[in-house]
Amino acid sequence: MITILNFSPRIKGLNDKICDMLCEGFTELKVDYQCIKLRELTIYECSNCRSCMKSPGDDLGTCHLTDDMSQFIKSILQSKCIILSSPINCYDLPSKLQVILERMSIFCHWSDDMYAPKVRLMPHDINGILITTSAMPGVMVPLVTKARKTFRLFAKPLRIKRITYYHLGFKGRATDMAVTEKDKKTVRCIVAKLALDAAATA
Ligand SMILES: Cc1cc2nc3c(=O)[nH]c(=O)nc-3n(C[C@H](O)[C@H](O)[C@H](O)COP(=O)(O)O)c2cc1C
């Protein structure tokens, strides 16, 4: 199963178009996938109570908050590959991901006598792909934003080892808010590669 995570807060924006293209490609090539629009999920901020981190061992902790987070985690843990498609906002990935990162403390053990948390050992082997859209040129994203670092923070507890990055830039003006031929080619390459990987492991 491939999971597409659409982190754009904007309906019918660029990331919606990119995710639609990914979905169409996977449907056409009969690749198993799910697409999650994060803006449709209710995920509350972490209350810093640390109770989810108290239990030792490698089983995920339990959070007292009742929202869509546990279903979200269950869904992504079924994945062989996670594609996160997102705008660059304020030199980083959007704030919803920051909320999710804090809530991912369920992946850590931190007892009262430990100085710092330790990531639980999850038996997973997932590939990760980060696609960003930005006003700035794509080549600047690794240099002046925290996007890759933030994605690696998300990837670590999920045991995502191999990460590939695609930064689609020059999307600042209203006239640039389109998926260009070059972007389409990039998306088609991603779909073709993942379809091959899926066929190889089937
Ligand atoms: C609040 C906000 C902050 C933004 N910050 C940045 C930024 O720091 N760097 C950048 O290159 N583009 C920035 N942008 C432009 C967005 O990256 C661009 O609008 C987005 O990639 C378009 O994707 P979407 O249509 O899915 O929203 C920002 C846009 C907004 C609305």
The ligand as a MOL file (V3000), in Angstrom:
LIG
                    3D

  0  0  0     0  0            999 V3000
M  V30 BEGIN CTAB
M  V30 COUNTS 31 33 0 0 0
M  V30 BEGIN ATOM
M  V30 1 C 1.1430 31.4520 4.7910 0
M  V30 2 C 2.0310 31.1450 3.6210 0
M  V30 3 C 3.3810 31.0620 3.8080 0
M  V30 4 C 4.2230 30.7940 2.7250 0
M  V30 5 N 5.5540 30.7280 2.9390 0
M  V30 6 C 6.3780 30.4560 1.8870 0
M  V30 7 C 7.7790 30.3810 2.0800 0
M  V30 8 O 8.3040 30.5400 3.1770 0
M  V30 9 N 8.5650 30.1380 0.9850 0
M  V30 10 C 8.0300 29.9450 -0.2670 0
M  V30 11 O 8.7960 29.7210 -1.1900 0
M  V30 12 N 6.6950 29.9740 -0.4640 0
M  V30 13 C 5.8630 30.2390 0.5650 0
M  V30 14 N 4.5010 30.2880 0.3690 0
M  V30 15 C 3.9470 29.9530 -0.9620 0
M  V30 16 C 3.3770 28.5280 -0.9540 0
M  V30 17 O 4.4200 27.5930 -0.8420 0
M  V30 18 C 2.5800 28.2470 -2.2510 0
M  V30 19 O 1.4830 29.1200 -2.2450 0
M  V30 20 C 2.1150 26.7970 -2.2420 0
M  V30 21 O 3.2120 25.9750 -2.5660 0
M  V30 22 C 1.0180 26.4940 -3.2020 0
M  V30 23 O 0.5270 25.1960 -2.9090 0
M  V30 24 P -1.0450 24.9730 -2.6210 0
M  V30 25 O -1.7500 25.4980 -3.8450 0
M  V30 26 O -1.2410 23.5040 -2.4580 0
M  V30 27 O -1.3860 25.7630 -1.4020 0
M  V30 28 C 3.6600 30.5790 1.4230 0
M  V30 29 C 2.2610 30.6580 1.2610 0
M  V30 30 C 1.4620 30.9440 2.3290 0
M  V30 31 C -0.0270 31.0320 2.1100 0
M  V30 END ATOM
M  V30 BEGIN BOND
M  V30 1 1 1 2
M  V30 2 1 2 3
M  V30 3 2 2 30
M  V30 4 2 3 4
M  V30 5 1 4 5
M  V30 6 1 4 28
M  V30 7 2 5 6
M  V30 8 1 6 7
M  V30 9 1 6 13
M  V30 10 2 7 8
M  V30 11 1 7 9
M  V30 12 1 9 10
M  V30 13 2 10 11
M  V30 14 1 10 12
M  V30 15 2 12 13
M  V30 16 1 13 14
M  V30 17 1 14 15
M  V30 18 1 14 28
M  V30 19 1 15 16
M  V30 20 1 16 17
M  V30 21 1 16 18
M  V30 22 1 18 19
M  V30 23 1 18 20
M  V30 24 1 20 21
M  V30 25 1 20 22
M  V30 26 1 22 23
M  V30 27 1 23 24
M  V30 28 2 24 25
M  V30 29 1 24 26
M  V30 30 1 24 27
M  V30 31 2 28 29
M  V30 32 1 29 30
M  V30 33 1 30 31
M  V30 END BOND
M  V30 END CTAB
M  END
